[in-house]
Amino acid sequence: MGLLKSRQLGLIQNARSPRPFNYAWYAFADTNFVSYCNAVYSGKSLGANSDAFNAAGDYLMTKRDNLGAICYMVENFERRHLPQMESGLKGFVAFKYADEDTFRRTRKICPTISESELGRMMTNVMAGLETPDFKTVYETMKLHYLISRVALTKIAAIEFSLGHRKSAKQKLLSLLEYFHDQVAILPQNELVVAWRYYQLKSPFFKKIQRNARGLLDSIRSMSWDLAHWRNIMTVVTANSHLEIDANFPIPYFLTFDQEFATLLQQLQLKGIIFLASGTRYIAVPDSQSLQSFSEVLEDAEHLLTSAAVADRQQRRPAYNALMSHFERLAQSAGQELAALVSNN
């Protein structure tokens, strides 16, 4: 289990309307945790994962109010009409209302509310997925997923095509040129992750192997991991700029994926500045972890000039066309990667 956050989090106050430094924590459960809740609620064994789930449950029993399943709901949104989607969320809601003493004694999820009340809650949850507001949230988050999917697929394609013939630096520069020319954006998170792979072969990428079964499926799953990381920041900044007496949010990510947890620890932030003028934020990275990445960017300065930025903005499709743009790029990159693997 991993509960991950930055080491420091600061609020830059608006001089015209200063906000108190009141904080609230929000835990975002990954899809595995939601599935584990459903399995335990259904009376199934988690096998080797039982001890970790029980430890997480013990810790969360007194902290469940701010535990959410939006990662699961977004990742499975297009399967929302399947019964598996609702049953998965039902187990999670049951965990949120589970009797604490019973869970600690028997390791069973026994809700303190009636089955009819649980059913009513699930009706409301599923209805909420059909609202325009949630669909707007989903579309934004899917864009993040598609960017990550394009990046991870192209990262693997460059690695397989260049192999040991090119250095980590040359591979990252190839990726930068691709994003400038074809995607018309330079996604910071994905580029930093790419550098961790090319330079250090981060454990997060252990499933990206030429002979790996279900390579593209693994990349899709990894893409959601990276997207959730960015989506969490989007969610917690949604109201952080408002000049109201709301608690300042500190996000946590609940995951059993140790490889992903290790990646996030390697990319630890020193802090985050939320802009008072809107929903944007500025991440303040750990300078030590990004020093070598910054040195590579010195050879890509032509892609970072004002003219290059303006060029990408001009070539980038309008917002309502971005989804299809990224989907075409993901499909094209996937075909390229599949050809490289089949020719091995």
Secondary structure, 3 states (H helix, E strand, C coil): CEEECCCCCCCCCCCCCCCCCCEEEEEEECHHHHHHHHHHHCCCCCHHHHHHHHHHHHHHCCCCCCEECHHHHHHCHHHCCCHHHHHHHHHHHHHHCECHHHHHHHCCCCECCCHHHHHHHHHHHHHHCCCHHHHHHHHHHHHHHHHHHHHHHHHHHHHHHHHHHCCHHHHHHHHHHHHHHHHCCCCHHHHHHHHHHHHHCCHHHCCCCCCCCCHHHHHHHHHHHHHHHHHHHHHHHCCCCCCCCCCEEEEEEEECCHHHHHHHHHCCEEEEEECCCCCCEEEEECHHHHHHHHHHHHHHHHHCCHHHHHHHHHHCCCHHHHHHHHHHHHHHHHHHHHHHHHCC
